[in-house]
Amino acid sequence: MLVEFSLIPMGSGESISAQVARVIDIIDKSGLPYKTHAMGTLIEGNWNECLTVIKKCHDTLKREVPRVYTRIAIDDKKGKKKLLDKKIKSVESKLGREIRK
């Protein structure tokens, strides 16, 4: 399954890069395949793996700030793996060229 999520720490001021760095460190150390972008992160794994990582990220921020807003979107396609890159390659195949990543 692919899970895209973002966590927004609220009540810590305008700059959140320190909190984002802590969250990315948790994701990176999880061993799950992931891609981070300007508005969130996409991880790939099974239900328990993905939600365990998201919960750990959420709980870490919750200890630091009074409020955490977490958004989660799940694409759960039975029997499919390594979708993190396959979806992009499929689009590129249809376009006949690589896209900017």
N, C-alpha and C positions, 0 to 999 in steps of 0.2 A: 504494500500500500504506500501511497505517497501522502504526506501530510505537510501542508503549508501552514505555518503559524507565525504569529508575531506577539510579542509581549510589550506592553507599554507601561513602564513604571511611572506612577503619578505621585506628585508631591515631593519630588526630589530636585526640582528646578528645571531649567530649560535644557541643559546638556545632559544626555543620558548615555554618552559613549562608554563610560566606565561600567554601567550596568549591562550594556549590550556586549561588551567584551567578556564579562563574566558568563553570560548566557552562551555566547559562541564557544567559550572554553568548555563548558559542559557538553555542548553538542559535539564538538570535535573529539573530546575524550570518550564519548559514547561508542565510537567505532561505527556508527551508522553512516551510510553515504548521505551527503548533504550538499546543498548549495545555498549560500546566503546572498541576498540582494538588498537593495536599499530599503525595502519595506517589510522584510521578514526573512524567513528561512524555510527551505523545502527539505524534508528528510524522508528517507525510504527505509521501511522495515515492517515488521508485523505489528499488530494492534498493541500488544503489551510493550514492545520495545519503544515504539513511537510515543505512546502516552506516558510511559515512565520518564522518558527524557523531557517531555514537555512539562510534566508535573515537577520534576526536579528544578527546571528553569524557573517555573512560576514560584515555587516555594522559596528558592534562593532570593528572588527579587522581593517577595512578600516580607522577608525578614529585614529588608533594607528600607522599604518605602511603605507608606500607609495604604497604598492602593495599587493594584496591578490589573490592567485590562489585557486579557488574553483572547486572541482570535484564532480559531482553528478551522481549516478546510481539509476534508479527507477525500481522496480518490482511492477507492478500494476495489480493484479489479481482480477477480478470482483467477488464480493460477499465473498471474503475471509478475515478473520480477525484473529488476534493473530498468525500471521505467524512467528513472531520473534523466537519463540521456536518450533513451529510445524515443520519447515523445518529440524531442527536438529534432532528432535524426529523421523521423517520419515526415515532419514538416519540411525539412530541408530537401528530402527526397522528392516531395511533391513540387517544391519550387525549382528544383534542379540546381540549387546552389546553397552555400552555407549562409547562415544569417549571423548577425552580430550577437555575441553573447557576453 
